[in-house]
Amino acid sequence: MSPLEESSLGKTALIVGGMGLTALVAMSVASPFAAATIAVAGRVLGHKLGDSAADLTGVFVNKLNDYFWDSAADPLIDGFRKSHPTVEDTYRRAFELSLTSLHPAYEKIKAENPSADSEYDWFGKWDFALKNGIPFDAHGMKLPKTSAEADATFKTAMERLAAMGTKRREGNLSITTIESEPLPKSLLNLLKEGLPGNFDQFFRDLLVKPENATALNEATLDFHSNVLVNLAELKATTTATHKMVEFLYNKALAEGKTQPQSDQAKDAVINRLTEELEKYKAALTARPESKDSSAEQDEAYKKAIGANDFDAALRIKSEMTKQSSSNAARDLFDLGRVHEFRFEWPQALDCYRQAWRLSHNREHGFQLARLEQFLNHHTEAIAAYEAVVPLYSEPGSRAQVLNNLGNVYTDTHRIKDGNRALNEAVATFRGCAQENPDVYLPLVATGLINLAGNYFSENRLDDAEGAWKEALSVYQTLARSNQEANLPRIAAILSNLGALYFRRGRLNEAEAACDEAVVILRNLAKDGSETHLSDLAMALDNRTGLYAGRGQMKEARSALGEAISILRELAKANPDSRLPELANALNNLVLLDFLGGRLEDAINHAVEARRILTPIWEINPSAHGDLMARIHRNRAEIAEAVAKATNQPTTEACALARRALAAALDPALKQQIHQLIDRLCPGS
């Protein structure tokens, strides 16, 4: 679960034990509990997946009143039936394990913030109460009717449970008078962030154990009667949303609000916004009704978003932001969401900035940082991410923010800062993967790939090799169940390892890795997709270097020629995305020409590479500066060779080297160009 998936618009609330827990889970549809626990609850109670939080809550509460919750002191956990535990028993045990799993995170919070509650042993008291089957006194407590009431109910329940644990541990069997300590805000936030995902994983793990066969059968009976039709309904809803987002993308493209992208980039942004829109709709469903004069407008806005009527949503929310309201930051954030779903990036950014400035709500800050990063506004993205990181205490969410921050550091050549952030992210993902491998193992691999690239650029080859190999092992495992998603990643890592082995002089290993990557991608590219063809071109480009290093110039030119042919065709359909790749391949061909003594061909290909890249580089120099610098550098070295062959001064070569330096961003590349200038420009 990523910060992109989190929302502060809905509240996570839990009531300890059995179906009480499930009932209030339904109100957390906008929280990290959202999809996973609603699905579990739906399976257990035979209710439809994907229904609104209000509908699910009604069903759960009706069952709950009959089964678990009343003012009598029913057992919170009755020894956890060891022979034939029921679904309710399994829920209770999962809740106990979920609490225990968060204890280390709270100890870390207390260590970093001495002012946090440090005397009261919350986890010890909860653990004692749960393991000893202490009856839970719910006298005076009412089921919350809205998500706004859920936090207070959950907080009260957890305070009371701890107090009951204290009394029983001291030997006091009376439950008539319970004096509870106030639950610290930092702990409440940790529970709301961490319990949902942990609970779902523990519940699933427990349900499939042999000793829990009774519970599994009980859950399966309800599940089997509904799952096929419910999954079909869920898929249909998602498909409709995807089509709407794709329509809005094409509309924005036609109106010039966004620029053409490769099929891969287009699909990525449409898929991301489809997922976010689904979660945003759920968050709005769970949002409490407004108590002020904007209530009618707010309900109209929710209906407009639910109906995918973004024109109406824009009108309503624009009007709301002009009014003086205690919800000003939320209204600005909502307006930013609408603009983003309409692919109106500048307007979305402006709204997110204002919302963040007013609220310092972590969701507002994260969306601002993510959009700044997406638009290559690196300085602004770094500032926003750095401000948001301390607001995340749940490990998985914090790690994802750090991973994003590390990538932006890397993009701005702050490699040490990038390594620091990425290392912390990977270490945290590893820990999370022990409990939830399906979610976190891919994130471990992604972080390792990012780190390996940094290590390789720093010439830390042992570290780079270790990181790439670990990532490769993860993806090979994942590919056993999903080849389509993971084989391209495996091929990319193999190509990178080939480059690393080549640099280390391990030519046989390099050749084997590169060849395996090409074979994988040739098979994938048979479908004709732009993504697979582009990946194949890149793998062939990498294979070229190995051939050249072994003096196999004919094979090198053949491989690179095939890559260039692929990229020329792809660039016809998506020039903005593929032309930089074509320019890079042509620049590599310049080197082959130069090594083969074909200076005229080298000059022609260098001129073509520069001509192709120049307009794109002028629009976005931070993205393409290093490639432009390498093109100028290679052209300078060719000019130097021509000058020496004709006994002429290196004036032209010097000028080209200076152009290279002006374009370069990477410190190591700049250093190489400085050395070239010292050689070509006497008296510089």
C-alpha positions in Angstrom: 0.0 0.0 0.0 1.5 3.2 -1.1 1.0 6.8 0.1 -0.7 7.4 -3.2 -3.4 5.0 -2.0 -3.8 6.6 1.4 -6.4 9.2 2.1 -7.0 11.3 5.1 -10.6 11.8 3.9 -11.8 8.7 5.6 -11.0 7.4 9.1 -9.8 3.9 10.0 -11.7 2.6 13.0 -11.6 -0.8 14.7 -13.5 -2.3 17.6 -11.5 -5.0 19.2 -12.7 -8.6 18.8 -14.7 -10.7 16.4 -17.4 -9.1 14.3 -17.0 -5.8 16.1 -13.7 -5.4 14.3 -15.3 -6.2 11.0 -18.2 -3.8 11.4 -16.0 -0.8 11.8 -13.6 -1.9 9.1 -16.4 -1.1 6.7 -16.2 2.6 7.6 -12.5 2.7 6.7 -13.1 2.3 2.9 -10.9 5.4 2.2 -8.1 4.3 4.5 -5.4 1.7 4.1 -7.9 -1.0 5.1 -10.0 -0.2 2.1 -10.0 -2.9 -0.5 -8.3 -5.7 1.4 -10.4 -5.8 4.5 -13.7 -4.9 2.8 -13.1 -7.9 0.6 -12.4 -10.2 3.5 -15.4 -9.0 5.4 -17.6 -9.4 2.3 -16.4 -13.0 1.9 -17.1 -13.8 5.5 -20.6 -12.3 5.7 -21.7 -13.1 2.2 -22.1 -9.5 1.2 -21.1 -8.1 -2.2 -17.6 -6.9 -2.7 -17.2 -3.3 -3.6 -20.4 -2.1 -2.0 -20.4 1.3 -0.3 -19.1 1.7 3.3 -22.6 2.7 4.4 -24.2 -0.4 3.0 -21.6 -2.7 4.4 -21.8 -1.1 7.8 -25.5 -1.6 7.9 -25.1 -5.3 7.3 -22.3 -5.8 9.8 -24.1 -3.8 12.5 -27.3 -5.9 12.1 -25.3 -9.1 12.5 -23.2 -7.6 15.2 -26.1 -6.7 17.4 -27.3 -10.3 17.4 -23.9 -11.8 17.8 -21.3 -9.8 19.7 -21.9 -6.3 20.9 -24.1 -5.4 23.8 -23.7 -3.8 27.1 -23.0 -7.1 28.7 -19.3 -8.1 29.2 -19.0 -10.7 26.4 -15.5 -12.2 26.2 -13.2 -10.3 24.0 -11.4 -13.6 23.4 -12.4 -16.8 25.1 -9.2 -18.7 25.1 -9.1 -18.9 21.3 -10.7 -22.3 20.7 -7.9 -24.6 20.0 -9.6 -27.5 18.5 -12.1 -25.9 16.0 -11.5 -22.1 15.9 -14.3 -20.2 14.1 -14.0 -17.2 11.8 -14.7 -15.0 14.8 -11.8 -16.7 16.7 -9.5 -16.2 13.7 -10.5 -12.5 13.6 -9.5 -12.1 17.2 -6.2 -13.9 16.9 -5.3 -11.8 13.8 -6.1 -8.6 15.8 -3.8 -9.7 18.6 -0.9 -10.5 16.2 -1.5 -7.2 14.4 -1.1 -5.2 17.6 2.0 -7.1 18.5 3.6 -6.4 15.1 3.3 -2.6 15.6 5.1 -2.6 19.0 8.6 -2.1 17.5 7.4 0.8 15.4 6.0 2.5 18.5 9.2 2.0 20.4 11.0 3.7 17.6 8.6 6.7 17.7 9.2 7.0 21.4 12.9 6.9 21.0 12.8 9.6 18.4 10.4 11.7 20.4 11.1 11.6 24.1 7.9 13.7 24.7 5.8 10.8 23.5 4.1 8.6 26.1 6.9 6.5 27.5 5.6 5.2 30.9 2.3 3.4 30.1 2.9 -0.1 28.7 0.1 -0.1 26.1 1.2 -3.1 24.2 1.9 -5.2 27.2 -1.6 -4.4 28.7 -3.3 -5.2 25.4 -1.4 -8.4 25.0 -2.3 -9.5 28.5 -6.0 -8.8 28.0 -6.1 -10.6 24.6 -4.2 -13.7 25.6 -6.1 -14.2 28.9 -9.6 -13.9 27.5 -10.5 -10.9 29.6 -14.2 -9.9 29.0 -14.5 -6.6 27.3 -16.8 -4.1 29.0 -18.7 -2.2 26.3 -21.0 -0.5 28.8 -21.9 3.0 27.7 -20.3 2.6 24.3 -22.3 2.9 21.1 -21.5 1.8 17.6 -20.5 4.9 15.6 -22.9 5.8 12.8 -20.4 7.8 10.8 -16.7 7.6 10.1 -16.3 10.9 12.0 -17.5 9.1 15.2 -15.4 6.0 14.5 -12.0 7.4 15.7 -13.4 8.4 19.1 -15.0 5.0 19.5 -11.9 3.1 18.5 -9.8 5.3 20.8 -12.1 4.7 23.7 -12.1 0.9 23.1 -8.3 0.7 23.0 -8.0 2.8 26.2 -10.6 0.6 28.0 -9.0 -2.6 26.8 -5.6 -1.5 28.2 -7.1 -0.4 31.5 -8.9 -3.8 31.8 -5.6 -5.6 31.1 -4.0 -3.5 33.9 -6.7 -4.4 36.5 -6.6 -8.1 35.7 -2.8 -8.3 35.7 -2.9 -6.7 39.2 -5.3 -9.4 40.3 -8.4 -7.1 40.4 -11.3 -9.0 38.9 -13.8 -6.2 39.2 -14.7 -4.4 36.0 -17.3 -2.0 37.5 -14.9 0.9 37.7 -12.4 1.4 34.9 -10.0 4.3 34.8 -8.2 4.6 31.5 -5.2 6.5 30.3 -5.6 8.7 27.2 -4.2 7.1 24.1 -1.3 9.2 22.7 -2.0 10.7 19.3 1.2 9.3 17.9 0.0 5.8 18.9 -3.5 6.3 17.6 -2.1 7.4 14.2 0.2 4.4 14.2 -2.7 2.0 14.9 -4.8 3.6 12.2 -2.0 3.3 9.6 -0.6 0.0 10.6 -3.4 -2.2 11.8 -5.4 -2.5 8.6 -2.7 -4.0 6.3 -1.3 -6.2 9.1 -4.7 -7.4 10.2 -5.6 -8.5 6.7 -2.3 -10.4 6.2 -2.5 -12.1 9.5 -6.1 -13.1 9.0 -5.4 -14.6 5.6 -2.4 -16.4 6.9 -4.3 -17.9 9.8 -7.3 -18.9 7.7 -5.3 -21.3 5.6 -3.7 -23.1 8.5 -4.8 -26.7 9.0 -6.0 -26.1 12.5 -8.4 -23.4 11.2 -10.2 -25.6 8.8 -13.5 -24.8 10.4 -13.0 -21.1 10.0 -11.9 -21.6 6.4 -14.9 -23.7 5.5 -17.2 -21.2 7.2 -15.7 -18.3 5.2 -15.6 -20.3 2.0 -19.3 -21.2 2.0 -20.3 -17.5 1.8 -17.4 -16.6 -0.5 -18.2 -19.2 -3.2 -21.8 -18.1 -3.5 -20.8 -14.6 -4.3 -17.3 -14.3 -5.6 -17.8 -14.8 -9.4 -20.6 -12.3 -9.8 -18.9 -9.8 -7.5 -15.6 -9.9 -9.2 -17.4 -9.4 -12.5 -19.1 -6.4 -11.1 -15.9 -5.0 -9.7 -14.1 -5.5 -13.0 -16.9 -3.8 -14.9 -16.7 -0.8 -12.6 -12.9 -0.5 -13.0 -13.2 -0.9 -16.8 -15.7 1.9 -17.0 -13.5 4.2 -14.9 -10.5 3.3 -17.1 -12.4 4.2 -20.2 -13.4 7.5 -18.7 -9.8 8.4 -17.8 -8.6 7.4 -21.2 -11.3 9.6 -22.8 -10.2 12.6 -20.6 -6.6 11.9 -21.7 -7.4 12.0 -25.4 -9.6 15.1 -24.9 -6.7 16.9 -23.1 -4.3 15.8 -25.8 -6.6 17.2 -28.5 -6.9 20.4 -26.6 -3.1 20.7 -26.1 -3.3 20.4 -22.3 -0.9 17.5 -22.4 1.9 16.4 -24.7 2.0 13.1 -26.7 3.7 10.2 -24.9 4.8 6.8 -25.7 2.2 4.0 -25.4 4.0 2.8 -22.3 4.0 6.2 -20.6 0.4 6.9 -21.7 -0.8 3.6 -20.3 1.2 4.1 -17.0 -0.4 7.5 -16.3 -3.9 6.3 -17.3 -3.6 3.2 -15.1 -2.4 5.3 -12.2 -5.2 7.8 -12.4 -7.8 5.1 -12.9 -6.6 3.5 -9.6 -6.5 6.8 -7.9 -9.9 7.8 -9.1 -11.4 4.6 -7.8 -9.9 5.2 -4.4 -10.9 8.8 -4.4 -14.5 7.9 -5.0 -14.3 5.5 -2.1 -12.8 8.2 0.1 -15.7 10.6 -0.8 -18.2 7.9 0.0 -16.7 7.5 3.5 -16.3 11.3 4.1 -18.6 12.6 6.8 -21.4 14.8 5.8 -20.6 18.5 6.1 -22.1 20.3 9.0 -21.9 23.8 7.6 -23.6 25.7 4.8 -21.5 23.9 2.2 -23.2 20.5 2.9 -25.5 20.6 -0.1 -22.7 21.6 -2.5 -20.4 18.9 -1.0 -23.1 16.2 -1.6 -23.6 17.4 -5.2 -19.8 17.2 -5.7 -19.7 13.7 -4.4 -22.5 12.7 -6.8 -20.7 14.4 -9.7 -17.5 12.5 -9.1 -19.3 9.3 -8.6 -21.0 9.8 -12.0 -17.7 10.7 -13.7 -19.2 14.2 -14.5 -16.0 16.1 -14.1 -17.3 19.3 -15.7 -20.0 19.5 -13.0 -17.5 18.6 -10.3 -15.1 21.4 -11.5 -17.9 24.0 -11.4 -19.1 22.9 -7.9 -15.7 22.7 -6.3 -14.4 25.9 -8.0 -17.4 27.7 -6.4 -16.7 26.1 -3.0 -13.1 27.3 -3.0 -14.2 30.9 -3.4 -16.2 30.7 -0.2 -14.7 31.2 3.3 -14.8 27.8 4.9 -13.0 25.8 7.6 -12.6 23.2 4.9 -10.7 25.5 2.6 -7.6 23.2 2.3 -9.7 20.2 1.6 -11.7 22.0 -1.0 -8.5 23.1 -2.7 -7.2 19.6 -2.6 -10.4 18.3 -4.1 -10.2 20.9 -6.9 -6.7 19.8 -7.5 -7.8 16.2 -7.9 -10.5 17.2 -10.4 -7.9 19.1 -12.4 -5.5 16.2 -12.3 -8.1 13.7 -13.5 -8.8 16.2 -16.4 -5.0 16.2 -17.1 -4.8 19.9 -16.3 -1.4 19.7 -14.6 -0.6 23.4 -13.9 -4.1 24.0 -12.3 -3.7 20.8 -10.2 -0.3 21.9 -9.0 -1.5 25.3 -8.0 -4.4 23.8 -6.0 -2.1 21.2 -4.3 0.4 23.9 -3.3 -2.3 26.0 -1.7 -3.9 23.1 0.1 -0.5 22.0 1.4 0.4 25.5 2.5 -2.9 25.8 4.5 -3.0 22.4 6.0 0.3 20.6 6.0 -1.8 17.4 5.6 0.5 14.6 4.5 -1.8 13.5 1.7 -1.9 17.0 0.3 1.9 17.2 0.5 2.4 13.8 -1.0 0.2 14.5 -4.0 2.0 17.8 -4.5 5.4 16.1 -4.4 4.4 13.3 -6.7 3.0 15.7 -9.3 6.0 17.9 -9.2 8.2 14.8 -9.7 6.0 13.6 -12.6 6.4 17.0 -14.3 10.2 17.0 -13.7 10.1 19.9 -11.3 12.9 18.3 -9.3 13.7 21.1 -6.8 10.0 21.5 -5.8 9.5 17.8 -5.6 12.5 17.3 -3.3 11.3 20.1 -1.0 7.8 18.6 -0.8 9.0 15.0 -0.2 11.5 16.1 2.5 8.6 17.9 4.3 6.3 14.9 4.0 8.6 12.1 5.1 8.4 12.9 8.8 4.6 12.8 8.7 4.6 9.1 7.9 5.2 6.7 10.8 3.9 3.4 9.3 6.9 1.7 7.8 5.6 0.7 4.4 4.2 4.1 3.6 7.3 6.0 4.8 9.5 3.7 2.7 7.6 4.4 -0.5 7.9 8.2 0.1 11.7 7.7 0.7 11.9 5.6 -2.5 10.4 8.5 -4.4 12.6 11.0 -2.8 15.7 8.9 -3.5 14.8 8.7 -7.1 14.4 12.5 -7.4 17.8 13.0 -5.6 19.3 10.6 -8.2 17.7 12.5 -11.1 19.4 15.7 -9.8 22.8 13.9 -9.4 22.7 14.0 -5.6 23.8 10.4 -5.6 24.8 10.2 -1.9 21.5 11.6 -0.8 19.8 9.2 -3.2 21.6 6.2 -1.8 20.8 7.2 1.8 17.1 7.5 1.1 16.9 4.4 -1.1 18.9 2.2 1.4 16.5 3.1 4.1 13.5 2.4 1.8 14.9 -1.0 0.8 15.7 -2.0 4.3 12.2 -1.1 5.4 10.6 -2.9 2.4 12.6 -6.0 3.3 11.2 -6.0 6.8 7.6 -5.5 5.5 8.1 -8.3 3.0 8.6 -10.8 5.8 4.9 -10.3 6.7 3.5 -9.4 3.3 5.7 -10.6 0.5 3.1 -10.2 -2.3 3.0 -6.4 -1.8 6.5 -5.6 -0.7 8.8 -8.0 -2.6 8.3 -6.1 -5.9 9.1 -2.9 -4.0 12.3 -4.4 -2.6 13.4 -5.3 -6.2 12.5 -1.8 -7.5 14.5 -0.1 -4.8 17.5 -2.5 -5.4 17.5 -1.6 -9.1 17.5 2.1 -8.3 20.4 1.6 -5.9 22.3 -0.6 -8.3 22.2 2.1 -11.0 23.6 4.6 -8.5 26.3 2.2 -7.4 27.3 1.5 -11.0 27.6 5.2 -11.8 29.9 5.5 -8.7 31.9 2.5 -9.9 30.9 0.6 -6.8 30.7 -2.5 -8.9 30.5 -5.1 -6.0 27.6 -3.2 -4.5 25.9 -2.8 -7.9 26.3 -6.5 -8.8 24.9 -7.6 -5.4 21.9 -5.3 -5.7 21.1 -6.3 -9.3 21.5 -10.0 -8.5 19.1 -9.8 -5.5 16.6 -7.9 -7.6 17.0 -10.5 -10.4 16.3 -13.3 -7.9 13.1 -11.6 -6.7 11.8 -11.1 -10.3 12.6 -14.7 -11.3 10.5 -15.8 -8.3 7.6 -13.5 -9.2 7.8 -14.6 -12.9 6.8 -18.1 -12.0 3.2 -16.8 -11.5 3.3 -13.7 -13.8 5.7 -13.9 -16.7 4.2 -11.1 -18.6 4.8 -8.5 -15.9 8.2 -9.7 -14.8 10.1 -11.0 -17.9 10.8 -7.5 -19.2 12.3 -6.6 -15.8 14.4 -9.7 -15.8 15.7 -8.8 -19.3 16.6 -5.3 -18.2 18.6 -6.5 -15.2 20.4 -9.0 -17.3 21.4 -6.2 -19.7 22.7 -4.1 -16.8 24.6 -7.1 -15.4 26.1 -7.6 -18.9 27.4 -4.0 -18.9 28.8 -4.5 -15.4 30.5 -7.8 -16.3 32.0 -6.1 -19.4 33.4 -3.3 -17.2 35.0 -5.9 -15.0 36.5 -7.8 -17.9 34.3 -10.9 -17.3 33.4 -11.1 -21.0 31.9 -14.6 -21.0 29.5 -13.8 -18.2 28.7 -10.5 -20.0 27.9 -12.2 -23.2 25.7 -14.8 -21.6 23.7 -12.2 -19.7 23.2 -9.9 -22.7 22.3 -12.9 -25.0 19.7 -14.1 -22.5 18.2 -10.6 -22.3 18.0 -10.4 -26.1 16.3 -13.8 -26.4 13.7 -12.9 -23.8 12.9 -9.6 -25.5 12.8 -11.1 -29.0 10.1 -13.4 -27.8 8.2 -10.7 -26.1 8.5 -8.3 -29.1 6.7 -10.8 -31.3 3.5 -9.2 -30.1 4.5 -6.0 -31.9 4.0 -3.8 -28.8 5.9 -0.5 -28.6 7.2 -1.3 -25.1 8.7 -4.7 -26.0 10.2 -3.4 -29.2 11.8 -0.5 -27.4 13.2 -2.8 -24.7 14.6 -5.0 -27.5 16.3 -2.1 -29.1 17.9 -1.1 -25.8 19.1 -4.6 -25.2 20.6 -4.7 -28.7 22.3 -1.4 -28.0 23.9 -2.8 -24.9 24.9 -6.0 -26.8 26.7 -3.7 -29.3 29.2 -2.5 -26.6 30.2 -6.1 -25.8 30.8 -7.0 -29.4 32.9 -3.9 -29.9 34.9 -4.6 -26.7 35.8 -8.0 -28.1 36.7 -6.5 -31.5 33.7 -8.0 -33.2 32.9 -4.9 -35.2 30.8 -6.5 -37.8 28.5 -8.1 -35.2 28.5 -4.8 -33.2 27.3 -2.8 -36.3 24.7 -5.4 -37.1 23.2 -5.4 -33.5 23.2 -1.6 -33.4 21.8 -1.3 -36.9 18.8 -3.4 -35.9 18.3 -1.3 -32.8 18.4 1.9 -34.8 15.9 0.5 -37.4 13.5 -0.4 -34.6 13.8 3.0 -33.0 13.3 4.8 -36.3 10.0 3.0 -36.8 8.9 3.7 -33.2 9.8 7.4 -33.5 7.3 7.8 -36.4 4.4 7.1 -34.0 5.9 8.6 -30.8 8.6 11.1 -31.7 8.8 12.8 -28.3 9.5 9.6 -26.4 11.5 7.6 -29.0 13.6 10.3 -30.6 15.9 10.7 -27.6 16.5 6.9 -27.6 17.2 7.1 -31.3 19.7 9.9 -30.8 21.4 7.9 -28.1 21.7 4.9 -30.4 23.1 7.1 -33.2 25.6 8.5 -30.8 26.8 5.0 -30.0 27.1 4.4 -33.8 29.3 7.4 -33.9 31.7 5.6 -31.6 31.7 2.5 -33.7 32.4 4.6 -36.8 35.2 6.4 -35.0 36.8 3.2 -33.7 36.6 1.7 -37.3 38.3 4.8 -38.8 35.1 5.9 -40.6 35.4 9.5 -39.7 33.0 10.9 -42.4 30.3 8.4 -41.3 31.0 9.3 -37.7 30.5 13.0 -38.4 27.3 12.4 -40.3 25.8 10.3 -37.6 26.9 12.8 -34.9 25.2 15.6 -36.8 22.0 13.6 -37.2 22.0 12.7 -33.4 22.4 16.4 -32.5 19.7 17.5 -35.0 17.2 15.0 -33.6 17.9 15.8 -29.9 18.2 19.6 -30.1 14.5 20.6 -30.0 13.7 18.1 -27.3 16.8 19.2 -25.3 15.8 22.8 -25.5 12.4 22.1 -24.1 13.8 19.9 -21.2 17.5 20.4 -20.7 17.5 18.7 -17.3 16.3 15.4 -18.9 18.5 15.4 -22.0 21.5 17.5 -21.0 23.9 14.6 -20.5 23.1 13.0 -23.8 23.6 16.2 -25.6 26.9 16.6 -23.8 28.0 13.2 -24.9 27.1 13.9 -28.5 29.1 17.2 -28.4 32.0 15.4 -26.7 32.2 12.7 -29.3 32.0 15.3 -32.0 34.9 17.2 -30.4 37.1 14.1 -30.3 36.3 13.4 -34.0 37.2 17.0 -34.8 40.4 16.6 -32.8 41.3 13.5 -34.9 40.6 15.4 -38.1 42.7 18.4 -37.0 45.6 16.1 -36.2 45.3 14.3 -39.5 45.3 17.6 -41.4 47.8 19.3 -39.2 45.2 22.0 -38.3 44.5 23.7 -34.9 41.9 22.2 -32.6 39.8 25.3 -32.5 36.6 23.6 -33.7 37.2 20.7 -31.3 37.6 23.1 -28.4 34.4 24.9 -29.2 32.5 21.6 -29.3 34.0 20.5 -26.0 32.8 23.7 -24.4 29.3 23.1 -25.7 29.5 19.7 -24.2 30.4 21.2 -20.8 27.6 23.7 -20.9 25.0 20.9 -21.5 26.4 18.4 -19.0 24.7 17.8 -15.6 26.4 14.6 -14.3 29.5 15.5 -12.2 31.6 12.6 -13.5 30.8 13.5 -17.1 31.7 17.2 -16.4 35.0 16.1 -15.1 35.8 14.0 -18.2 34.9 17.0 -20.4 37.1 19.3 -18.3 40.0 17.0 -19.1 39.1 17.1 -22.8 39.0 20.9 -22.7 42.4 21.0 -21.0 43.7 19.0 -23.9 41.9 20.8 -26.8 41.9 24.4 -25.6 45.5 25.7 -24.9 45.5 28.4 -22.2 42.0 27.6 -21.0 
